[in-house]
Every structure is written in C-alpha cells, then in structure tokens.
Amino acid sequence: MSPVVSSAFFRRIFTIVALALLAYALVLILQPFFAPIAWALLIAFLLHPLHVGCRGGWVSGARCPPDYSRSPH
C-alpha cells in the first residue's frame, strides 16, 4: 500500500468506527425511552377510532363529552 492509499484507508476506517461508536452511544442514551414510546404508539393506535368518532366520523348526531380543557375559566 502506498502512503496515500494507506492514509485514505485509515481515515475511512476511523470514520466508520467513530460513527458506529456514536450510533451505539445514541442507542444507549435513548434506550430508556423505547418502552414508553412503544406504549404511547399502542395506546394511540387503540384510541384512534374513538378520536375519529368524537371528531364527527360516526353519526352526524353523535355527541362526545365536552372538552373542559378549552373552557375559558
């Protein structure tokens, strides 16, 4: 290997190893959030039909409980 090829080769290997270590560190940092995110996705998937129905997707006369969080108190 010539010095130019060797330098480019080692630079590429260093970049790949550095990116792999950063990706591993990112997974370790985000790992505590995987379970809550999975639960949130499951709950959103299960409650989506109720949300669509409350927004007027069922019958035109369907009523849902009032949204007290929007009251002007």
C-alpha angles and dihedrals in degrees: 000000000000119000092252093052091043092052093049091045094052092044090054093047091048091050093050093047092046092050091048091052092048091049090050091049090049091052090050091050094047096040095094089057097053096083096047091047090050091051091048091052092049093049092046090050092050096045098043094092090054090050092050090049093050091050090060102274097125119050123345091240096048115127129199129197112280118264102243092183089074096051113122097234 
